[in-house]
Amino acid sequence: MPVMRSLSIVLLLFLVPAVKSPSALTFKPLEPREVIVEGNLHYTIVDAQGLAAMLMKKDFLFINVHIPYEGEIEKTDLFIPFNEIEKNLDKLPADKDAKIVLYCRTDRMSNIAAKSLVKLGYKNVWVLEGGMIVWEQAGHPLLFKGR
């Protein structure tokens, strides 16, 4: 038995690549993917790492659609309830090609809001996959204003 255990450890050392430091363990963002709403209407899903990279050179309108308020991601521009998108068109860009990124707590509400936006003619809508929960699990902070 001890010989087998030693052999297993030696094999593992050869099969598992060495990591020099914990900082060497980095995660690459997944490629964004499209969700088809109907016909040629679609929006894009982005993961937490992808959104973090996008926020470094922010070039989009960033909207928290979660109700009730349960926190926010830094650089959020607007708070529009997911079920009141149509009532807040005056807050949205007139340019239907403008990039809009939505998020909520889990992504349920932001997916509903994204479908509304693409049906209203917006062509560059993105949703944070997994919402604020996955954002935090990926090691990114949430802000809590007014608490």
N, C-alpha and C positions, 0 to 999 in steps of 0.2 A: 504494500500500500504506500509507504513513504516514497518509494521509487517512482510510482505512478504520479503522485502529487508533485514531486520535483520535476518530472518530465512535463507535466501539464503547465507548471509555472514557466519553465524554459520556453515551451511552445508559445505561450501567451506573450512573453517578452519579444519574441520574433514577429509575431503576427500583429500586435498592437503597436502602432507608431508612437514614438516618444513625443511627449508634449513638454516643452521647455518651461512654460509658465501658464498659469490659469488665463492670463490675457491672450494667450495664443489660441484659446478656444473661442472663436468668434463664429457668429451665425451670419450666413449670407441671406439677404432677403429672398423670399421666393418670388418668382416671376409673377407680376400681376396677372389676374385672369378675368375674363369677361363673364358676365351673367346676362343671358338673353332674357329680355322681358317679353317681347313679342316682335315678330318680324325682324326688322333690322334695328330695333330699339334695344340698347344694352347699357350696362354700367360695369365698372371695373372694381374688382376686389383687390385690396392690398393688405399685406400682413404688417405686424407691428414694426419689424425691422425696416421694411420698405417705407412705411410712413415716417419713421425716425429719420431716414435718409432724405425723404422729401421735405421734411420740416427744416432741415439744415439750410436749404435754399428755397424757402417757401415762395411759391408762385401760384397760390390757389386760395380760394375762399374756404375757410375751415369752420364747419358748423357742427355743434353738438345738438342732436335732435332728441336726446333722452328726456323723458319726464317721469317722475319729478327729478329735480337737480340732485345728482349723486357724485358731483365732481366734474373735473374737466382736464383736458390736455392743454399744456402750455401752447400759446399762439392761437387759441380758439378765437375766431372772429365774431361769430354769432351763435345765439341760442334760439332755435326755432323748434317748437314741438313737432315731432314726426308726423302727427296727424293734422297739422295746420300749415303745411307747406303752401297750399293754394292761397291761404289767407295772408301770406307774407311775401308775395311776389315782388312787392316794392323794395324788399331788402335784398333781393337776389339780382345778379348781374343781368342787364338787358341783353348782353352778348350770350347767346345760347351755346357758344363754343367755349366759354370760360370754364376753367377747371374748378370743380366744387368737390370737396372731400367731406363726407359725413361720418359721424360716429355716434354711438350711444353706449350703454352699459355692456350689452352682449353682442349686438349687431342686428337683432330682430327689428328694432325700430328704424335703424338706419337703412336696412334693406327695403322696408316699406316706403320710407321717404325717397330713396333712390328711384324706386319704381315710379313714384309720383312725378319726380323731376324729369325722368326721361320721357314720360308720357306728355309732359308739358313742353317737350322739345329740347331739353338740355342734352348735349351730346358728349360731355366730358365729366361724367359723374363718377366718383370713387367712393368706396365704403371700406372702413377699417374692419377687417375680419376679426371677429371675436370681441370687438369693442374695447372698452376701458378695462375689462377684466383681463383680457389677453395682453393688452398694453402693459398693465402692471406686472403680470406674470413674466413678461419679457425683460423686466427690470427698469421700466420707465416710470417716472413719477406722475402722480395725479395731483392737481391743485384742488383745494376746497376753499372757495371764496365765500365769505359771509357766514362762516361757521366758527 
